[in-house]
Amino acid sequence: MAVPTVEELVLPALTALDAGPAQGVEIAEFMASRLALSVKDLGELQAGGRQTVFRNRVAWALVWLQKAGLVEKTGASTYAVSP
């Protein structure tokens, strides 16, 4: 399976926060296991070589959810579903 697009990661990101606030790393780990991504998929680097494609897309999915008012940032890299 290829790394899902940002659009495909929005719902899984929101689902990851069902249990309560979580850090970005925890959200990414939950999503990676839930989506059954391979080690190869998770290790794919962006063109600049500093961040993986998956982690970048997870971050953007969280930004999109924040902009939609569905998720709020409650601390350093910690997110929660908005009231």
BELDA-V654413 format. One record per residue. N is the residue number from 0. RES is the residue in one small letter. PSI is psi in whole degrees, 0 to 359 (999 if undefined). NEAR is the number of other ideal C-beta (glycine too) atoms within 12 Angstrom. Layout:
# BELDA-V654413
<<N:RES:PSI:NEAR> <N:RES:PSI:NEAR>>
This chain:
# BELDA-V654413
<<0:m:136:15> <1:a:163:15> <2:v:127:28> <3:p:156:29> <4:t:169:19> <5:v:317:23> <6:e:321:14> <7:e:344:21> <8:l:349:34> <9:v:309:28> <10:l:315:22> <11:p:327:31> <12:a:317:39> <13:l:320:27> <14:t:323:21> <15:a:335:34> <16:l:3:32> <17:d:322:17> <18:a:349:13> <19:g:184:14> <20:p:147:22> <21:a:156:29> <22:q:158:22> <23:g:321:33> <24:v:317:20> <25:e:321:22> <26:i:314:39> <27:a:318:35> <28:e:317:20> <29:f:313:25> <30:m:320:35> <31:a:318:29> <32:s:320:15> <33:r:324:20> <34:l:358:27> <35:a:49:13> <36:l:144:29> <37:s:165:15> <38:v:324:11> <39:k:315:14> <40:d:316:21> <41:l:337:27> <42:g:355:17> <43:e:121:22> <44:l:152:17> <45:q:171:17> <46:a:323:10> <47:g:341:9> <48:g:11:11> <49:r:334:10> <50:q:148:20> <51:t:155:24> <52:v:317:28> <53:f:310:38> <54:r:324:30> <55:n:317:27> <56:r:325:35> <57:v:315:42> <58:a:317:27> <59:w:323:26> <60:a:319:36> <61:l:323:38> <62:v:315:22> <63:w:318:23> <64:l:323:31> <65:q:314:24> <66:k:330:15> <67:a:352:17> <68:g:13:11> <69:l:336:22> <70:v:146:30> <71:e:150:20> <72:k:120:23> <73:t:352:19> <74:g:191:12> <75:a:109:10> <76:s:26:19> <77:t:133:19> <78:y:154:33> <79:a:155:25> <80:v:136:25> <81:s:149:17> <82:p:999:8>>
